[in-house]
């Protein structure tokens, strides 16, 4: 190997990316640029040898979200590589979501060497600071250029990143200054790779491993003593923030917790909870909306962050009993109502400590408590009302989709819900039907950024995938279709076309004139979806009858590629239907507080 800068740039890039594969990285999203050429060429060599999957994206913002989708669905760290300058700024939205949802991505950004910083050199900015506020670590190779780093320097960087990921999953920024020349001749590339293959490629390293048993768990035993397993309580499970690889153990611990308490369980559509869990309450959000007084207990165990339910937040805010919040992969404060004791070490450790603090009698399997039976009965009553209303006619509405779609989209096929209306509607109307498969949504920062790119990232790992999205969320990230082979991924997009942000109708309609509401909030756009889909070579089908939706799903699955199923929503009928349902719930609600006391 020669010591020229061009060879060192290539060799150190090759060494770095190979070490990432040795800590479990399988996928890299590559964005265009010149300063990042050594990384791109090195990635290409590893891709040719099937050591690393490399996909390209011309839009850095889409690339970041695509990588986030891959990391979420696979449970593995993924990489994004960009050039310098404003390209780095476009990574911020995805870094924010990765931070809040505790998903690990390494953003690798190429930069100018220190001699070109702060002197007006073209495309040179303070990019090393762009992601500081949201990344777990912000690292750099030698500021004069990666060519001045040695083997130990590169190894230490990857070891540091591995350690950080184990301690607190989330985004990491690695900024790499490159001195010119950035290209490498074919002859030098061949010679350098031969050296790398002989001495580095098959070399093994001892990296840190995840060991939950060694976590420093400090949570007062007095808090466990306050949990009275003989008294009624409820378990509330919010969006799952752990790794998909830990989902089985999460559900095993939750099952044990339910068995020793006998408590009912209220779950979010993206909680990751198994549909086989005993004590699941259907339609619990509607119970809270119309009849929350039947919930009489003095202790709540909460798992994960809050669901996107105002009724749940109000209920917890007014709850006077004990609240304990158990978190996965997130050591930051996670209770906006500030009424819970927060436990940082996950449900498995929590259950083990709880059992250790309990008597043998409290470790036995208990039958479902009366409160659970009451809530399940109330949920079943609401289910009958919903069934009657959903199929009263075949007009498509958003709340009908939330109830009907998870029942007809094949079990075990994953679903992704976009932010804004879909996630809220499915929380209210889906009746736990999402629990028969993985269901994804990005509730960390809860933005509509990157909706399509996220879904395509998930579809690379687990497919066929159904994306349920509104029109604004889809058009906001339409560049996702420009990600490499995006059209060939098995993604069905259920496009809810309500001509703007329909959620704002529910929030602000009563106090604004129609034109004000449109201009300030709904922002309707006249989009010819058929022509747009054609431009990206994406098949599209329009469905106007609820009964035709199953047939449309069969068509989309037969295509085995990205397709759009568009449904048009009449906003006025939508709102009338919702109000009618809530009115019927109130009229037929036979349970009262006195009924509860008599049980």
C-alpha positions in Angstrom: 0.0 0.0 0.0 1.4 3.4 -0.9 1.3 6.3 1.5 -0.3 8.8 -1.0 -3.3 10.8 0.2 -5.5 9.3 -2.4 -4.7 5.7 -1.2 -5.0 6.6 2.4 -8.4 8.2 1.9 -9.6 5.1 0.2 -8.0 2.6 2.6 -9.2 4.3 5.8 -12.7 4.6 4.4 -12.6 1.0 3.5 -11.4 0.1 7.0 -14.0 2.2 8.7 -17.0 0.8 6.7 -15.7 -2.8 7.2 -15.5 -2.3 11.0 -19.1 -1.1 10.9 -20.1 -4.3 9.3 -18.4 -6.2 12.1 -20.6 -4.5 14.7 -23.7 -5.5 12.8 -24.3 -2.9 10.1 -25.8 -4.3 6.9 -27.2 -1.3 5.1 -25.8 2.1 3.9 -27.7 4.9 2.2 -25.4 6.9 -0.1 -26.1 10.4 -1.2 -24.3 12.1 -4.1 -21.3 14.3 -3.7 -17.6 14.8 -4.5 -16.0 15.3 -1.0 -17.5 12.0 0.1 -16.0 10.1 -2.9 -13.5 8.0 -0.9 -16.4 6.7 1.2 -18.6 6.1 -1.8 -15.8 4.2 -3.7 -15.1 2.1 -0.5 -18.8 1.3 0.0 -19.0 0.3 -3.7 -16.2 -2.3 -3.2 -17.9 -3.8 -0.2 -21.2 -3.8 -2.0 -19.8 -5.7 -4.9 -18.5 -8.4 -2.5 -21.9 -8.5 -0.7 -20.4 -7.4 2.5 -22.5 -4.3 2.7 -25.8 -3.4 1.1 -25.6 0.1 -0.5 -28.6 2.1 -1.8 -28.5 5.6 -3.2 -30.7 8.6 -2.6 -30.3 12.0 -4.3 -32.2 13.7 -1.4 -30.3 13.6 1.9 -33.5 14.3 3.9 -35.1 11.2 2.3 -31.9 9.2 2.9 -32.0 9.9 6.6 -35.6 8.8 7.0 -35.0 5.8 4.8 -32.2 4.7 7.0 -34.4 5.2 10.0 -37.0 2.9 8.6 -34.4 0.2 7.9 -33.0 0.5 11.5 -36.4 0.4 13.0 -37.6 -2.7 11.1 -34.3 -4.6 11.4 -33.1 -3.7 14.8 -29.6 -3.1 13.3 -27.6 0.1 13.1 -27.7 1.6 9.6 -25.4 4.3 7.9 -26.0 7.4 5.9 -23.2 9.0 3.9 -23.4 12.5 2.6 -21.1 15.1 1.1 -20.3 18.4 2.9 -22.2 21.7 3.2 -26.0 22.0 3.2 -26.3 18.2 2.6 -25.6 17.8 6.3 -28.3 20.2 7.3 -30.9 18.1 5.5 -30.2 15.2 7.9 -31.5 17.1 10.9 -35.2 16.1 10.6 -34.4 12.4 10.5 -31.8 12.8 13.3 -34.5 14.4 15.5 -36.9 11.5 15.0 -34.1 9.0 15.6 -33.2 10.8 18.8 -36.8 10.9 20.1 -37.7 7.3 19.0 -34.3 5.9 20.3 -33.2 4.3 17.0 -29.6 4.0 16.0 -28.3 5.6 12.8 -24.7 6.8 12.1 -24.7 9.9 10.0 -21.3 9.9 8.2 -20.6 13.3 6.6 -17.6 14.3 4.5 -16.0 17.6 5.2 -13.1 19.9 4.2 -9.8 19.7 6.2 -9.2 22.3 8.9 -7.0 24.4 6.6 -10.1 25.2 4.5 -12.4 25.9 7.5 -13.5 29.5 8.5 -11.8 31.1 5.5 -14.5 31.4 2.9 -13.7 28.2 1.1 -16.5 27.0 -1.2 -19.1 24.7 0.4 -17.4 24.8 3.7 -19.7 25.4 6.7 -19.7 24.6 10.5 -21.4 21.3 9.6 -19.8 19.5 12.6 -22.2 21.5 14.8 -25.4 20.9 12.8 -26.6 17.8 14.6 -25.1 18.5 18.0 -28.4 19.0 19.8 -29.9 15.6 18.9 -27.1 13.2 18.5 -25.9 10.9 21.3 -22.3 11.5 20.2 -20.6 13.9 17.7 -17.3 12.5 16.6 -14.6 13.3 14.0 -11.6 11.8 12.4 -8.3 13.8 12.2 -9.2 17.4 11.4 -6.4 17.6 8.9 -7.9 14.7 7.0 -8.6 11.0 7.5 -5.4 10.2 5.8 -3.5 11.2 9.0 -5.4 8.6 11.1 -3.9 5.2 11.9 -5.5 1.7 12.4 -6.0 2.3 16.1 -7.7 5.7 15.5 -10.3 4.1 13.2 -10.9 1.1 15.5 -11.4 3.4 18.5 -14.0 5.4 16.7 -16.1 2.3 15.9 -15.6 1.0 19.4 -16.8 4.3 20.8 -19.9 4.2 18.6 -20.7 0.6 19.5 -20.4 1.5 23.2 -22.7 4.5 22.8 -25.3 2.4 20.9 -25.4 -0.2 23.7 -25.7 2.5 26.4 -28.3 4.7 24.8 -29.6 3.9 21.2 -30.0 6.9 19.0 -28.3 8.9 16.2 -24.6 9.5 16.1 -22.8 12.0 13.9 -19.3 11.1 12.5 -17.7 14.0 10.5 -14.8 13.1 8.3 -12.5 15.7 6.8 -10.9 14.6 3.5 -7.9 16.2 1.8 -7.7 16.1 -1.9 -7.2 14.1 -4.1 -10.5 12.3 -3.5 -10.4 9.9 -6.5 -8.2 6.9 -6.8 -6.8 5.2 -9.9 -8.0 1.8 -10.8 -4.5 0.4 -10.3 -4.1 1.9 -6.9 -7.6 0.8 -5.9 -6.9 -2.8 -6.9 -3.6 -2.9 -5.0 -5.0 -1.3 -1.9 -8.0 -3.7 -1.8 -5.6 -6.6 -2.1 -3.7 -5.5 1.0 -7.0 -4.8 2.8 -8.3 -8.2 1.9 -5.2 -10.0 3.0 -4.7 -8.3 6.4 -8.0 -6.8 7.5 -11.1 -8.2 5.8 -11.2 -11.5 7.7 -9.7 -10.1 10.9 -11.9 -10.5 14.0 -12.4 -8.0 16.8 -13.7 -8.2 20.3 -16.4 -5.5 20.6 -18.6 -4.9 23.6 -21.8 -6.9 23.9 -25.1 -5.9 25.3 -25.5 -7.3 28.8 -28.6 -6.2 30.6 -27.6 -8.0 33.7 -24.8 -5.6 34.3 -26.9 -2.5 34.3 -26.7 -0.4 37.4 -30.3 -0.6 38.5 -31.1 1.9 41.2 -34.8 2.1 42.0 -36.0 2.2 45.5 -37.4 -1.0 46.9 -40.0 1.2 48.7 -41.5 2.0 45.3 -42.0 -1.7 44.6 -43.6 -2.1 48.1 -46.1 0.5 47.2 -47.5 -1.7 44.4 -50.2 -3.8 46.0 -50.7 -6.8 43.7 -53.9 -7.7 45.6 -55.6 -4.5 44.7 -57.1 -3.4 41.3 -54.9 -1.6 38.8 -54.4 -1.2 35.1 -51.5 -1.6 32.7 -51.2 1.0 29.9 -48.8 0.3 27.0 -47.8 3.2 24.7 -45.6 3.1 21.6 -42.8 0.6 21.7 -39.3 2.2 21.8 -37.2 -0.9 22.2 -35.5 -2.9 19.5 -37.5 -5.2 17.3 -35.0 -7.9 18.3 -36.2 -7.5 21.9 -39.9 -7.7 21.2 -40.4 -11.3 22.2 -38.7 -10.8 25.6 -40.8 -7.6 26.0 -44.0 -9.6 25.5 -42.9 -12.4 27.7 -42.2 -10.0 30.6 -45.5 -8.2 30.0 -47.4 -11.6 30.0 -45.8 -12.4 33.3 -46.7 -9.0 34.7 -50.3 -9.5 33.7 -50.5 -13.0 35.1 -49.3 -11.9 38.6 -51.6 -8.9 38.7 -54.7 -10.0 36.8 -55.0 -6.4 35.6 -56.6 -5.3 32.4 -54.3 -3.9 29.6 -54.9 -0.9 27.4 -52.5 -0.8 24.4 -51.5 1.5 21.7 -51.7 0.3 18.0 -47.9 0.5 17.8 -47.2 -0.9 21.3 -45.8 -4.2 19.9 -48.0 -6.1 22.3 -49.0 -9.6 21.2 -52.7 -10.2 20.4 -52.6 -13.3 22.5 -52.1 -11.4 25.8 -54.8 -11.9 28.3 -56.8 -9.0 29.6 -56.6 -6.8 26.4 -59.4 -4.1 26.4 -60.8 -3.1 23.1 -62.0 0.4 22.4 -60.5 1.7 25.6 -60.0 5.2 24.2 -63.7 5.5 23.5 -64.4 4.2 27.0 -62.3 7.0 28.4 -64.1 9.4 26.2 -67.6 8.4 27.2 -67.5 6.5 30.5 -64.1 6.9 32.3 -65.8 6.8 35.7 -66.0 3.0 35.5 -62.2 2.8 35.9 -61.9 2.5 39.7 -58.4 1.7 40.9 -55.5 3.3 42.7 -52.5 2.1 40.7 -51.3 2.2 37.1 -48.3 0.7 35.4 -47.4 2.6 32.3 -45.0 1.1 29.7 -43.4 3.5 27.2 -44.4 7.1 26.2 -47.9 8.4 26.1 -50.2 7.5 23.3 -51.6 10.3 21.1 -54.8 10.5 23.1 -56.1 13.6 24.8 -58.6 11.5 26.7 -55.9 9.3 28.1 -53.8 12.3 29.1 -56.7 13.9 30.9 -57.4 10.6 32.7 -53.8 10.3 33.9 -53.6 13.9 34.8 -56.7 13.5 37.1 -55.7 10.1 38.5 -54.8 10.3 42.1 -53.2 6.9 42.7 -49.7 5.5 42.1 -48.3 5.7 38.6 -45.1 4.0 37.6 -43.7 4.5 34.1 -41.4 1.7 32.7 -39.2 2.8 29.8 -37.3 0.8 27.1 -34.1 2.3 25.7 -34.9 5.7 27.0 -33.3 7.2 30.1 -34.7 10.7 29.6 -37.8 12.0 31.3 -40.8 10.7 29.5 -43.9 11.8 31.5 -45.3 15.2 30.3 -47.9 15.1 33.1 -45.2 14.7 35.7 -47.1 12.3 38.0 -45.2 9.0 37.6 -42.2 7.4 39.1 -40.0 6.6 36.1 -38.1 3.3 35.8 -35.3 3.4 33.2 -34.3 -0.3 32.9 -37.1 -2.0 30.9 -40.0 -4.3 31.6 -37.9 -7.4 32.0 -35.8 -5.9 34.8 -38.9 -4.3 36.3 -40.8 -7.6 36.5 -37.7 -9.4 38.0 -37.4 -6.7 40.7 -41.1 -6.7 41.4 -41.1 -10.5 41.9 -38.1 -10.1 44.2 -40.0 -7.6 46.3 -43.2 -9.7 46.5 -44.2 -12.6 48.7 -44.6 -16.0 47.2 -48.4 -15.6 47.2 -48.1 -12.6 45.0 -46.1 -14.6 42.4 -49.0 -16.9 41.5 -51.1 -16.5 38.4 -54.2 -14.5 39.3 -57.5 -14.5 37.4 -58.6 -11.4 35.5 -59.9 -8.9 38.1 -63.4 -7.6 38.0 -62.3 -4.2 36.6 -60.9 -6.1 33.6 -64.1 -7.9 33.0 -66.1 -4.7 33.2 -63.8 -2.9 30.7 -63.7 -5.8 28.3 -67.5 -6.0 28.4 -67.8 -2.2 27.9 -65.3 -2.5 24.9 -67.4 -5.3 23.4 -70.5 -3.1 23.7 -68.8 -0.3 21.8 -67.6 -2.9 19.2 -71.2 -3.7 18.3 -72.0 0.0 17.8 -69.0 0.4 15.6 -69.8 -2.6 13.6 -73.3 -1.2 12.9 -72.0 2.3 12.0 -69.1 1.2 9.9 -71.2 -1.0 7.7 -74.4 1.2 7.7 -73.3 2.3 4.1 -70.3 1.7 1.9 -69.1 5.3 1.8 -65.4 5.5 2.8 -64.5 7.6 5.8 -61.3 7.8 7.8 -62.7 6.3 10.9 -64.2 3.4 8.8 -60.8 2.8 7.3 -59.2 2.6 10.8 -61.7 0.0 11.9 -61.9 -2.0 8.6 -58.4 -2.0 7.1 -56.6 -3.9 9.9 -59.2 -6.6 9.6 -58.8 -7.2 5.8 -55.1 -6.5 5.4 -53.6 -10.0 5.9 -52.5 -10.9 9.4 -48.8 -11.0 9.9 -48.2 -8.4 7.2 -46.9 -5.2 8.7 -48.6 -1.8 8.7 -47.1 1.7 9.0 -49.3 4.6 10.1 -48.3 8.1 9.2 -48.4 10.9 11.8 -51.4 13.2 12.2 -54.8 11.7 11.6 -54.1 8.0 10.8 -52.3 7.2 14.1 -55.1 9.0 16.1 -57.9 7.3 14.2 -56.4 3.8 14.6 -55.9 4.4 18.3 -59.6 5.2 18.6 -61.2 2.8 16.1 -58.9 -0.1 15.2 -60.1 -2.3 18.1 -56.6 -3.8 18.7 -56.7 -5.4 15.2 -53.2 -4.2 14.6 -51.8 -6.5 17.3 -51.7 -9.6 14.9 -48.6 -8.1 13.2 -45.9 -5.5 13.5 -47.3 -2.0 13.4 -45.0 1.0 12.9 -45.4 4.7 13.4 -42.9 7.3 14.3 -44.1 9.0 17.5 -40.8 10.4 18.7 -41.2 13.8 17.2 -44.6 13.1 15.6 -43.9 15.0 12.4 -45.1 14.1 8.9 -41.5 14.4 7.6 -40.1 11.4 5.7 -43.3 9.4 5.7 -42.7 7.7 2.3 -39.0 7.3 2.8 -39.6 5.7 6.3 -42.1 3.2 4.8 -39.8 2.3 2.0 -37.0 1.6 4.5 -39.3 -0.7 6.5 -40.3 -2.4 3.3 -36.7 -3.3 2.6 -36.7 -5.4 5.7 -40.2 -6.6 6.3 -42.8 -6.9 3.5 -45.4 -6.7 2.1 -46.0 -3.4 4.0 -49.1 -1.3 4.1 -48.6 2.5 4.5 -51.7 4.4 5.6 -51.1 8.1 5.0 -52.8 11.4 4.3 -52.3 13.3 1.1 -50.1 16.1 2.6 -47.8 13.6 4.4 -47.2 11.7 1.2 -46.6 14.8 -1.1 -44.3 16.3 1.6 -41.9 13.3 1.1 -42.6 12.4 -2.6 -38.9 12.4 -3.2 -38.9 9.1 -1.4 -39.8 7.5 -4.8 -36.3 8.6 -6.0 -34.5 6.3 -3.6 -32.8 3.5 -5.4 -35.3 0.8 -6.6 -38.0 2.3 -4.4 -40.6 1.4 -7.1 -39.7 -2.3 -6.9 -40.2 -2.6 -3.1 -43.4 -4.4 -2.0 -45.2 -1.3 -0.5 -49.0 -0.7 -0.7 -49.8 3.0 -0.1 -53.3 3.6 1.1 -53.6 7.3 0.2 -56.4 9.1 2.2 -57.1 12.0 0.0 -59.0 14.6 2.0 -57.5 17.6 0.2 -55.4 18.9 3.0 -54.9 18.6 6.7 -58.3 17.3 7.8 -57.2 17.0 11.4 -57.4 20.8 11.6 -61.2 20.6 10.9 -61.6 18.9 14.2 -59.4 21.4 16.0 -60.3 24.8 14.6 -63.5 24.6 12.6 -65.8 26.2 15.2 -63.9 29.5 15.5 -62.7 30.2 11.9 -64.4 31.0 8.7 -64.1 28.3 6.0 -61.6 30.3 3.9 -59.5 31.2 6.9 -59.4 27.6 7.9 -58.2 26.5 4.5 -55.6 29.2 4.1 -54.1 29.0 7.6 -54.3 25.3 8.5 -55.8 22.9 5.9 -53.8 24.2 3.0 -55.6 22.2 0.3 -53.6 21.3 -2.9 -55.1 20.4 -6.2 -52.9 17.4 -7.1 -53.6 15.1 -10.1 -52.5 11.9 -8.3 -52.9 9.8 -11.4 -50.5 11.9 -13.4 -48.1 12.1 -10.4 -48.1 8.4 -9.9 -47.5 7.9 -13.7 -44.5 10.2 -13.5 -42.9 8.0 -11.0 -44.1 4.8 -12.7 -46.2 3.8 -9.7 -49.5 1.9 -10.4 -52.5 3.6 -8.9 -56.1 2.5 -8.3 -59.0 4.6 -7.1 -61.5 3.0 -4.7 -64.8 4.7 -3.8 -66.7 1.8 -2.1 -65.7 0.3 1.2 -66.6 -3.2 -0.1 -64.1 -2.8 -2.9 -61.1 -2.3 -0.6 -60.4 -6.0 0.0 -60.3 -6.5 -3.8 -57.9 -3.6 -4.1 -55.6 -5.1 -1.5 -55.5 -8.4 -3.4 -54.6 -6.4 -6.5 -51.8 -4.5 -4.7 -50.3 -7.7 -3.2 -50.3 -9.4 -6.6 -48.2 -6.5 -8.0 -45.4 -7.1 -5.5 -44.1 -3.6 -6.0 -44.9 -0.1 -4.8 -48.5 0.9 -5.6 -51.0 3.5 -4.5 -54.7 2.9 -3.6 -56.4 6.2 -3.4 -59.6 6.9 -1.5 -61.3 10.2 -1.6 -62.9 11.5 1.6 -65.9 13.8 1.9 -64.8 15.9 4.9 -68.4 17.0 5.9 -69.7 13.5 5.9 -66.7 12.4 7.8 -67.3 14.8 10.6 -71.1 14.0 10.7 -70.3 10.3 11.0 -67.9 10.8 13.9 -70.4 12.9 15.8 -73.1 10.4 15.3 -71.0 7.6 16.6 -70.0 9.5 19.7 -73.7 10.4 20.3 -74.7 6.8 20.1 -72.1 5.8 22.6 -73.5 8.3 25.0 -77.1 7.2 24.5 -76.5 3.5 25.0 -74.0 3.7 27.7 -75.6 1.7 30.5 -72.7 1.4 32.9 -72.6 4.0 35.6 -70.5 4.4 38.7 -73.2 2.9 40.8 -73.3 -0.2 38.5 -69.6 -0.6 39.1 -70.0 -0.5 42.9 -72.6 -3.2 42.7 -70.4 -5.7 40.9 
